[in-house]
C-alpha cells in the first residue's frame, strides 16, 4: 500500500534568527513502524521503513 504525505516549510519562529538568507538547513525524517534486531540499528533512522533526507533554503526576509 502506498501513501503520500506533504511537507511544508517551517514556521518563521522555528527558523533560527541568525540564519542568513540562502542558508541550507538539512535534516531527515522517518515514517513507519520500527522493528529492532539488537544490532545497533535502532539508532539509525535510515534503517526505518521509510526515510527521506530533506533540505530547506532560508528565504529572504520580507
mmCIF file of the N, C-alpha and C atoms, coordinates in Angstrom:
data_MODEL
# 
_entry.id   MODEL 
# 
loop_
_atom_site.group_PDB 
_atom_site.id 
_atom_site.type_symbol 
_atom_site.label_atom_id 
_atom_site.label_alt_id 
_atom_site.label_comp_id 
_atom_site.label_asym_id 
_atom_site.label_entity_id 
_atom_site.label_seq_id 
_atom_site.pdbx_PDB_ins_code 
_atom_site.Cartn_x 
_atom_site.Cartn_y 
_atom_site.Cartn_z 
_atom_site.occupancy 
_atom_site.B_iso_or_equiv 
_atom_site.pdbx_formal_charge 
_atom_site.auth_seq_id 
_atom_site.auth_comp_id 
_atom_site.auth_asym_id 
_atom_site.auth_atom_id 
_atom_site.pdbx_PDB_model_num 
ATOM 1   N N  . UNK A 1 1  ? 0.843  -1.171 0.000  1.00 0.00 ? 1  UNK A N  1 
ATOM 2   C CA . UNK A 1 1  ? 0.000  0.000  0.000  1.00 0.00 ? 1  UNK A CA 1 
ATOM 3   C C  . UNK A 1 1  ? 0.891  1.239  0.000  1.00 0.00 ? 1  UNK A C  1 
ATOM 4   N N  . UNK A 1 2  ? 0.646  2.146  -0.904 1.00 0.00 ? 2  UNK A N  1 
ATOM 5   C CA . UNK A 1 2  ? 1.411  3.389  -0.965 1.00 0.00 ? 2  UNK A CA 1 
ATOM 6   C C  . UNK A 1 2  ? 0.636  4.498  -0.286 1.00 0.00 ? 2  UNK A C  1 
ATOM 7   N N  . UNK A 1 3  ? 1.374  5.381  0.348  1.00 0.00 ? 3  UNK A N  1 
ATOM 8   C CA . UNK A 1 3  ? 0.780  6.556  0.982  1.00 0.00 ? 3  UNK A CA 1 
ATOM 9   C C  . UNK A 1 3  ? 1.583  7.776  0.577  1.00 0.00 ? 3  UNK A C  1 
ATOM 10  N N  . UNK A 1 4  ? 0.929  8.904  0.508  1.00 0.00 ? 4  UNK A N  1 
ATOM 11  C CA . UNK A 1 4  ? 1.599  10.160 0.189  1.00 0.00 ? 4  UNK A CA 1 
ATOM 12  C C  . UNK A 1 4  ? 1.497  11.093 1.384  1.00 0.00 ? 4  UNK A C  1 
ATOM 13  N N  . UNK A 1 5  ? 2.468  11.971 1.515  1.00 0.00 ? 5  UNK A N  1 
ATOM 14  C CA . UNK A 1 5  ? 2.407  12.985 2.557  1.00 0.00 ? 5  UNK A CA 1 
ATOM 15  C C  . UNK A 1 5  ? 3.036  14.261 2.024  1.00 0.00 ? 5  UNK A C  1 
ATOM 16  N N  . UNK A 1 6  ? 2.672  15.372 2.619  1.00 0.00 ? 6  UNK A N  1 
ATOM 17  C CA . UNK A 1 6  ? 3.131  16.684 2.178  1.00 0.00 ? 6  UNK A CA 1 
ATOM 18  C C  . UNK A 1 6  ? 3.939  17.325 3.293  1.00 0.00 ? 6  UNK A C  1 
ATOM 19  N N  . UNK A 1 7  ? 5.063  17.904 2.936  1.00 0.00 ? 7  UNK A N  1 
ATOM 20  C CA . UNK A 1 7  ? 5.879  18.661 3.882  1.00 0.00 ? 7  UNK A CA 1 
ATOM 21  C C  . UNK A 1 7  ? 5.822  20.122 3.491  1.00 0.00 ? 7  UNK A C  1 
ATOM 22  N N  . UNK A 1 8  ? 5.561  20.971 4.455  1.00 0.00 ? 8  UNK A N  1 
ATOM 23  C CA . UNK A 1 8  ? 5.554  22.406 4.220  1.00 0.00 ? 8  UNK A CA 1 
ATOM 24  C C  . UNK A 1 8  ? 6.779  23.038 4.853  1.00 0.00 ? 8  UNK A C  1 
ATOM 25  N N  . UNK A 1 9  ? 7.024  24.286 4.550  1.00 0.00 ? 9  UNK A N  1 
ATOM 26  C CA . UNK A 1 9  ? 8.170  24.971 5.150  1.00 0.00 ? 9  UNK A CA 1 
ATOM 27  C C  . UNK A 1 9  ? 7.959  25.159 6.650  1.00 0.00 ? 9  UNK A C  1 
ATOM 28  N N  . UNK A 1 10 ? 9.055  25.271 7.406  1.00 0.00 ? 10 UNK A N  1 
ATOM 29  C CA . UNK A 1 10 ? 8.905  25.524 8.841  1.00 0.00 ? 10 UNK A CA 1 
ATOM 30  C C  . UNK A 1 10 ? 8.334  26.922 9.072  1.00 0.00 ? 10 UNK A C  1 
ATOM 31  N N  . UNK A 1 11 ? 7.662  27.102 10.192 1.00 0.00 ? 11 UNK A N  1 
ATOM 32  C CA . UNK A 1 11 ? 7.145  28.433 10.514 1.00 0.00 ? 11 UNK A CA 1 
ATOM 33  C C  . UNK A 1 11 ? 8.323  29.363 10.800 1.00 0.00 ? 11 UNK A C  1 
ATOM 34  N N  . UNK A 1 12 ? 8.114  30.655 10.585 1.00 0.00 ? 12 UNK A N  1 
ATOM 35  C CA . UNK A 1 12 ? 9.205  31.622 10.730 1.00 0.00 ? 12 UNK A CA 1 
ATOM 36  C C  . UNK A 1 12 ? 9.828  31.609 12.117 1.00 0.00 ? 12 UNK A C  1 
ATOM 37  N N  . UNK A 1 13 ? 9.035  31.312 13.159 1.00 0.00 ? 13 UNK A N  1 
ATOM 38  C CA . UNK A 1 13 ? 9.594  31.297 14.511 1.00 0.00 ? 13 UNK A CA 1 
ATOM 39  C C  . UNK A 1 13 ? 10.447 30.051 14.768 1.00 0.00 ? 13 UNK A C  1 
ATOM 40  N N  . UNK A 1 14 ? 10.414 29.063 13.874 1.00 0.00 ? 14 UNK A N  1 
ATOM 41  C CA . UNK A 1 14 ? 11.228 27.853 14.026 1.00 0.00 ? 14 UNK A CA 1 
ATOM 42  C C  . UNK A 1 14 ? 12.573 27.962 13.316 1.00 0.00 ? 14 UNK A C  1 
ATOM 43  N N  . UNK A 1 15 ? 12.715 28.922 12.393 1.00 0.00 ? 15 UNK A N  1 
ATOM 44  C CA . UNK A 1 15 ? 13.981 29.131 11.695 1.00 0.00 ? 15 UNK A CA 1 
ATOM 45  C C  . UNK A 1 15 ? 14.836 30.041 12.568 1.00 0.00 ? 15 UNK A C  1 
ATOM 46  N N  . UNK A 1 16 ? 16.090 29.663 12.764 1.00 0.00 ? 16 UNK A N  1 
ATOM 47  C CA . UNK A 1 16 ? 16.972 30.448 13.626 1.00 0.00 ? 16 UNK A CA 1 
ATOM 48  C C  . UNK A 1 16 ? 17.101 31.880 13.123 1.00 0.00 ? 16 UNK A C  1 
ATOM 49  N N  . UNK A 1 17 ? 17.039 32.814 14.038 1.00 0.00 ? 17 UNK A N  1 
ATOM 50  C CA . UNK A 1 17 ? 17.065 34.239 13.681 1.00 0.00 ? 17 UNK A CA 1 
ATOM 51  C C  . UNK A 1 17 ? 18.372 34.634 12.994 1.00 0.00 ? 17 UNK A C  1 
ATOM 52  N N  . UNK A 1 18 ? 19.472 33.948 13.336 1.00 0.00 ? 18 UNK A N  1 
ATOM 53  C CA . UNK A 1 18 ? 20.766 34.319 12.771 1.00 0.00 ? 18 UNK A CA 1 
ATOM 54  C C  . UNK A 1 18 ? 21.102 33.532 11.498 1.00 0.00 ? 18 UNK A C  1 
ATOM 55  N N  . UNK A 1 19 ? 20.141 32.787 10.959 1.00 0.00 ? 19 UNK A N  1 
ATOM 56  C CA . UNK A 1 19 ? 20.371 32.065 9.701  1.00 0.00 ? 19 UNK A CA 1 
ATOM 57  C C  . UNK A 1 19 ? 20.243 33.045 8.542  1.00 0.00 ? 19 UNK A C  1 
ATOM 58  N N  . UNK A 1 20 ? 21.338 33.324 7.833  1.00 0.00 ? 20 UNK A N  1 
ATOM 59  C CA . UNK A 1 20 ? 21.253 34.272 6.722  1.00 0.00 ? 20 UNK A CA 1 
ATOM 60  C C  . UNK A 1 20 ? 20.475 33.688 5.544  1.00 0.00 ? 20 UNK A C  1 
ATOM 61  N N  . UNK A 1 21 ? 19.895 34.578 4.748  1.00 0.00 ? 21 UNK A N  1 
ATOM 62  C CA . UNK A 1 21 ? 19.144 34.132 3.574  1.00 0.00 ? 21 UNK A CA 1 
ATOM 63  C C  . UNK A 1 21 ? 20.055 33.287 2.697  1.00 0.00 ? 21 UNK A C  1 
ATOM 64  N N  . UNK A 1 22 ? 19.506 32.248 2.115  1.00 0.00 ? 22 UNK A N  1 
ATOM 65  C CA . UNK A 1 22 ? 20.276 31.350 1.267  1.00 0.00 ? 22 UNK A CA 1 
ATOM 66  C C  . UNK A 1 22 ? 20.912 30.192 2.019  1.00 0.00 ? 22 UNK A C  1 
ATOM 67  N N  . UNK A 1 23 ? 20.878 30.223 3.361  1.00 0.00 ? 23 UNK A N  1 
ATOM 68  C CA . UNK A 1 23 ? 21.408 29.102 4.142  1.00 0.00 ? 23 UNK A CA 1 
ATOM 69  C C  . UNK A 1 23 ? 20.587 27.856 3.852  1.00 0.00 ? 23 UNK A C  1 
ATOM 70  N N  . UNK A 1 24 ? 21.229 26.710 3.874  1.00 0.00 ? 24 UNK A N  1 
ATOM 71  C CA . UNK A 1 24 ? 20.539 25.445 3.638  1.00 0.00 ? 24 UNK A CA 1 
ATOM 72  C C  . UNK A 1 24 ? 20.487 24.673 4.952  1.00 0.00 ? 24 UNK A C  1 
ATOM 73  N N  . UNK A 1 25 ? 19.275 24.395 5.407  1.00 0.00 ? 25 UNK A N  1 
ATOM 74  C CA . UNK A 1 25 ? 19.075 23.592 6.608  1.00 0.00 ? 25 UNK A CA 1 
ATOM 75  C C  . UNK A 1 25 ? 18.844 22.154 6.159  1.00 0.00 ? 25 UNK A C  1 
ATOM 76  N N  . UNK A 1 26 ? 19.559 21.211 6.767  1.00 0.00 ? 26 UNK A N  1 
ATOM 77  C CA . UNK A 1 26 ? 19.474 19.806 6.381  1.00 0.00 ? 26 UNK A CA 1 
ATOM 78  C C  . UNK A 1 26 ? 18.905 18.970 7.511  1.00 0.00 ? 26 UNK A C  1 
ATOM 79  N N  . UNK A 1 27 ? 18.222 17.899 7.162  1.00 0.00 ? 27 UNK A N  1 
ATOM 80  C CA . UNK A 1 27 ? 17.672 17.003 8.171  1.00 0.00 ? 27 UNK A CA 1 
ATOM 81  C C  . UNK A 1 27 ? 17.186 15.716 7.540  1.00 0.00 ? 27 UNK A C  1 
ATOM 82  N N  . UNK A 1 28 ? 16.532 14.903 8.353  1.00 0.00 ? 28 UNK A N  1 
ATOM 83  C CA . UNK A 1 28 ? 15.978 13.638 7.878  1.00 0.00 ? 28 UNK A CA 1 
ATOM 84  C C  . UNK A 1 28 ? 14.678 13.372 8.613  1.00 0.00 ? 28 UNK A C  1 
ATOM 85  N N  . UNK A 1 29 ? 13.762 12.701 7.946  1.00 0.00 ? 29 UNK A N  1 
ATOM 86  C CA . UNK A 1 29 ? 12.518 12.276 8.577  1.00 0.00 ? 29 UNK A CA 1 
ATOM 87  C C  . UNK A 1 29 ? 12.354 10.782 8.332  1.00 0.00 ? 29 UNK A C  1 
ATOM 88  N N  . UNK A 1 30 ? 11.686 10.131 9.252  1.00 0.00 ? 30 UNK A N  1 
ATOM 89  C CA . UNK A 1 30 ? 11.417 8.697  9.128  1.00 0.00 ? 30 UNK A CA 1 
ATOM 90  C C  . UNK A 1 30 ? 9.942  8.459  9.388  1.00 0.00 ? 30 UNK A C  1 
ATOM 91  N N  . UNK A 1 31 ? 9.392  7.464  8.720  1.00 0.00 ? 31 UNK A N  1 
ATOM 92  C CA . UNK A 1 31 ? 7.976  7.169  8.841  1.00 0.00 ? 31 UNK A CA 1 
ATOM 93  C C  . UNK A 1 31 ? 7.796  5.659  8.791  1.00 0.00 ? 31 UNK A C  1 
ATOM 94  N N  . UNK A 1 32 ? 7.003  5.126  9.689  1.00 0.00 ? 32 UNK A N  1 
ATOM 95  C CA . UNK A 1 32 ? 6.697  3.701  9.656  1.00 0.00 ? 32 UNK A CA 1 
ATOM 96  C C  . UNK A 1 32 ? 6.876  3.041  11.006 1.00 0.00 ? 32 UNK A C  1 
ATOM 97  N N  . UNK A 1 33 ? 6.556  1.786  11.068 1.00 0.00 ? 33 UNK A N  1 
ATOM 98  C CA . UNK A 1 33 ? 6.673  1.009  12.289 1.00 0.00 ? 33 UNK A CA 1 
ATOM 99  C C  . UNK A 1 33 ? 8.082  0.435  12.370 1.00 0.00 ? 33 UNK A C  1 
ATOM 100 N N  . UNK A 1 34 ? 8.729  0.601  13.519 1.00 0.00 ? 34 UNK A N  1 
ATOM 101 C CA . UNK A 1 34 ? 10.095 0.142  13.689 1.00 0.00 ? 34 UNK A CA 1 
ATOM 102 C C  . UNK A 1 34 ? 10.152 -1.323 14.085 1.00 0.00 ? 34 UNK A C  1 
ATOM 103 N N  . UNK A 1 35 ? 11.210 -1.973 13.674 1.00 0.00 ? 35 UNK A N  1 
ATOM 104 C CA . UNK A 1 35 ? 11.491 -3.344 14.069 1.00 0.00 ? 35 UNK A CA 1 
ATOM 105 C C  . UNK A 1 35 ? 12.958 -3.391 14.468 1.00 0.00 ? 35 UNK A C  1 
ATOM 106 N N  . UNK A 1 36 ? 13.255 -3.730 15.723 1.00 0.00 ? 36 UNK A N  1 
ATOM 107 C CA . UNK A 1 36 ? 14.628 -3.727 16.226 1.00 0.00 ? 36 UNK A CA 1 
ATOM 108 C C  . UNK A 1 36 ? 15.209 -5.134 16.224 1.00 0.00 ? 36 UNK A C  1 
ATOM 109 N N  . UNK A 1 37 ? 16.520 -5.207 16.006 1.00 0.00 ? 37 UNK A N  1 
ATOM 110 C CA . UNK A 1 37 ? 17.148 -6.531 15.985 1.00 0.00 ? 37 UNK A CA 1 
ATOM 111 C C  . UNK A 1 37 ? 18.381 -6.625 16.877 1.00 0.00 ? 37 UNK A C  1 
ATOM 112 N N  . UNK A 1 38 ? 18.582 -5.698 17.796 1.00 0.00 ? 38 UNK A N  1 
ATOM 113 C CA . UNK A 1 38 ? 19.712 -5.707 18.739 1.00 0.00 ? 38 UNK A CA 1 
ATOM 114 C C  . UNK A 1 38 ? 21.080 -5.618 18.065 1.00 0.00 ? 38 UNK A C  1 
ATOM 115 N N  . UNK A 1 39 ? 21.167 -5.116 16.859 1.00 0.00 ? 39 UNK A N  1 
ATOM 116 C CA . UNK A 1 39 ? 22.458 -4.970 16.188 1.00 0.00 ? 39 UNK A CA 1 
ATOM 117 C C  . UNK A 1 39 ? 22.836 -3.504 16.031 1.00 0.00 ? 39 UNK A C  1 
ATOM 118 N N  . UNK A 1 40 ? 22.312 -2.649 16.877 1.00 0.00 ? 40 UNK A N  1 
ATOM 119 C CA . UNK A 1 40 ? 22.665 -1.238 16.831 1.00 0.00 ? 40 UNK A CA 1 
ATOM 120 C C  . UNK A 1 40 ? 21.925 -0.435 15.782 1.00 0.00 ? 40 UNK A C  1 
ATOM 121 N N  . UNK A 1 41 ? 20.984 -1.051 15.076 1.00 0.00 ? 41 UNK A N  1 
ATOM 122 C CA . UNK A 1 41 ? 20.277 -0.325 14.023 1.00 0.00 ? 41 UNK A CA 1 
ATOM 123 C C  . UNK A 1 41 ? 19.170 0.561  14.571 1.00 0.00 ? 41 UNK A C  1 
ATOM 124 N N  . UNK A 1 42 ? 18.827 0.393  15.840 1.00 0.00 ? 42 UNK A N  1 
ATOM 125 C CA . UNK A 1 42 ? 17.710 1.168  16.393 1.00 0.00 ? 42 UNK A CA 1 
ATOM 126 C C  . UNK A 1 42 ? 18.008 2.663  16.442 1.00 0.00 ? 42 UNK A C  1 
ATOM 127 N N  . UNK A 1 43 ? 19.282 3.054  16.405 1.00 0.00 ? 43 UNK A N  1 
ATOM 128 C CA . UNK A 1 43 ? 19.622 4.472  16.450 1.00 0.00 ? 43 UNK A CA 1 
ATOM 129 C C  . UNK A 1 43 ? 19.866 5.043  15.059 1.00 0.00 ? 43 UNK A C  1 
ATOM 130 N N  . UNK A 1 44 ? 19.736 4.240  14.041 1.00 0.00 ? 44 UNK A N  1 
ATOM 131 C CA . UNK A 1 44 ? 19.985 4.687  12.674 1.00 0.00 ? 44 UNK A CA 1 
ATOM 132 C C  . UNK A 1 44 ? 18.653 4.918  11.964 1.00 0.00 ? 44 UNK A C  1 
ATOM 133 N N  . UNK A 1 45 ? 18.254 6.195  11.758 1.00 0.00 ? 45 UNK A N  1 
ATOM 134 C CA . UNK A 1 45 ? 16.959 6.464  11.126 1.00 0.00 ? 45 UNK A CA 1 
ATOM 135 C C  . UNK A 1 45 ? 16.871 5.968  9.686  1.00 0.00 ? 45 UNK A C  1 
ATOM 136 N N  . UNK A 1 46 ? 18.008 5.743  9.024  1.00 0.00 ? 46 UNK A N  1 
ATOM 137 C CA . UNK A 1 46 ? 17.972 5.266  7.646  1.00 0.00 ? 46 UNK A CA 1 
ATOM 138 C C  . UNK A 1 46 ? 17.553 3.803  7.560  1.00 0.00 ? 46 UNK A C  1 
ATOM 139 N N  . UNK A 1 47 ? 17.508 3.100  8.694  1.00 0.00 ? 47 UNK A N  1 
ATOM 140 C CA . UNK A 1 47 ? 17.075 1.701  8.713  1.00 0.00 ? 47 UNK A CA 1 
ATOM 141 C C  . UNK A 1 47 ? 15.578 1.580  8.961  1.00 0.00 ? 47 UNK A C  1 
ATOM 142 N N  . UNK A 1 48 ? 14.882 2.686  9.154  1.00 0.00 ? 48 UNK A N  1 
ATOM 143 C CA . UNK A 1 48 ? 13.433 2.660  9.357  1.00 0.00 ? 48 UNK A CA 1 
ATOM 144 C C  . UNK A 1 48 ? 12.739 2.326  8.039  1.00 0.00 ? 48 UNK A C  1 
ATOM 145 N N  . UNK A 1 49 ? 11.471 1.949  8.086  1.00 0.00 ? 49 UNK A N  1 
ATOM 146 C CA . UNK A 1 49 ? 10.760 1.561  6.856  1.00 0.00 ? 49 UNK A CA 1 
ATOM 147 C C  . UNK A 1 49 ? 10.816 2.596  5.734  1.00 0.00 ? 49 UNK A C  1 
ATOM 148 N N  . UNK A 1 50 ? 10.640 3.864  6.034  1.00 0.00 ? 50 UNK A N  1 
ATOM 149 C CA . UNK A 1 50 ? 10.745 4.921  5.026  1.00 0.00 ? 50 UNK A CA 1 
ATOM 150 C C  . UNK A 1 50 ? 11.541 6.055  5.644  1.00 0.00 ? 50 UNK A C  1 
ATOM 151 N N  . UNK A 1 51 ? 12.603 6.463  4.979  1.00 0.00 ? 51 UNK A N  1 
ATOM 152 C CA . UNK A 1 51 ? 13.428 7.557  5.473  1.00 0.00 ? 51 UNK A CA 1 
ATOM 153 C C  . UNK A 1 51 ? 13.757 8.477  4.307  1.00 0.00 ? 51 UNK A C  1 
ATOM 154 N N  . UNK A 1 52 ? 13.670 9.784  4.528  1.00 0.00 ? 52 UNK A N  1 
ATOM 155 C CA . UNK A 1 52 ? 13.943 10.771 3.479  1.00 0.00 ? 52 UNK A CA 1 
ATOM 156 C C  . UNK A 1 52 ? 14.878 11.845 4.013  1.00 0.00 ? 52 UNK A C  1 
ATOM 157 N N  . UNK A 1 53 ? 15.853 12.222 3.207  1.00 0.00 ? 53 UNK A N  1 
ATOM 158 C CA . UNK A 1 53 ? 16.688 13.372 3.511  1.00 0.00 ? 53 UNK A CA 1 
ATOM 159 C C  . UNK A 1 53 ? 15.918 14.607 3.049  1.00 0.00 ? 53 UNK A C  1 
ATOM 160 N N  . UNK A 1 54 ? 15.939 15.663 3.849  1.00 0.00 ? 54 UNK A N  1 
ATOM 161 C CA . UNK A 1 54 ? 15.225 16.882 3.474  1.00 0.00 ? 54 UNK A CA 1 
ATOM 162 C C  . UNK A 1 54 ? 16.151 18.079 3.593  1.00 0.00 ? 54 UNK A C  1 
ATOM 163 N N  . UNK A 1 55 ? 15.835 19.124 2.853  1.00 0.00 ? 55 UNK A N  1 
ATOM 164 C CA . UNK A 1 55 ? 16.590 20.374 2.948  1.00 0.00 ? 55 UNK A CA 1 
ATOM 165 C C  . UNK A 1 55 ? 15.621 21.541 2.797  1.00 0.00 ? 55 UNK A C  1 
ATOM 166 N N  . UNK A 1 56 ? 16.038 22.683 3.330  1.00 0.00 ? 56 UNK A N  1 
ATOM 167 C CA . UNK A 1 56 ? 15.220 23.897 3.273  1.00 0.00 ? 56 UNK A CA 1 
ATOM 168 C C  . UNK A 1 56 ? 16.158 25.071 3.076  1.00 0.00 ? 56 UNK A C  1 
ATOM 169 N N  . UNK A 1 57 ? 15.896 25.889 2.083  1.00 0.00 ? 57 UNK A N  1 
ATOM 170 C CA . UNK A 1 57 ? 16.702 27.087 1.831  1.00 0.00 ? 57 UNK A CA 1 
ATOM 171 C C  . UNK A 1 57 ? 16.011 28.264 2.500  1.00 0.00 ? 57 UNK A C  1 
ATOM 172 N N  . UNK A 1 58 ? 16.744 28.957 3.373  1.00 0.00 ? 58 UNK A N  1 
ATOM 173 C CA . UNK A 1 58 ? 16.183 30.096 4.100  1.00 0.00 ? 58 UNK A CA 1 
ATOM 174 C C  . UNK A 1 58 ? 15.901 31.220 3.105  1.00 0.00 ? 58 UNK A C  1 
ATOM 175 N N  . UNK A 1 59 ? 14.635 31.671 3.030  1.00 0.00 ? 59 UNK A N  1 
ATOM 176 C CA . UNK A 1 59 ? 14.274 32.726 2.076  1.00 0.00 ? 59 UNK A CA 1 
ATOM 177 C C  . UNK A 1 59 ? 14.702 34.107 2.585  1.00 0.00 ? 59 UNK A C  1 
ATOM 178 N N  . UNK A 1 60 ? 14.657 35.121 1.711  1.00 0.00 ? 60 UNK A N  1 
ATOM 179 C CA . UNK A 1 60 ? 14.968 36.481 2.153  1.00 0.00 ? 60 UNK A CA 1 
ATOM 180 C C  . UNK A 1 60 ? 13.916 36.984 3.142  1.00 0.00 ? 60 UNK A C  1 
ATOM 181 N N  . UNK A 1 61 ? 14.336 37.854 4.047  1.00 0.00 ? 61 UNK A N  1 
ATOM 182 C CA . UNK A 1 61 ? 13.380 38.488 4.971  1.00 0.00 ? 61 UNK A CA 1 
ATOM 183 C C  . UNK A 1 61 ? 12.517 39.459 4.195  1.00 0.00 ? 61 UNK A C  1 
ATOM 184 N N  . UNK A 1 62 ? 11.236 39.499 4.527  1.00 0.00 ? 62 UNK A N  1 
ATOM 185 C CA . UNK A 1 62 ? 10.318 40.412 3.827  1.00 0.00 ? 62 UNK A CA 1 
ATOM 186 C C  . UNK A 1 62 ? 10.026 41.621 4.671  1.00 0.00 ? 62 UNK A C  1 
# 
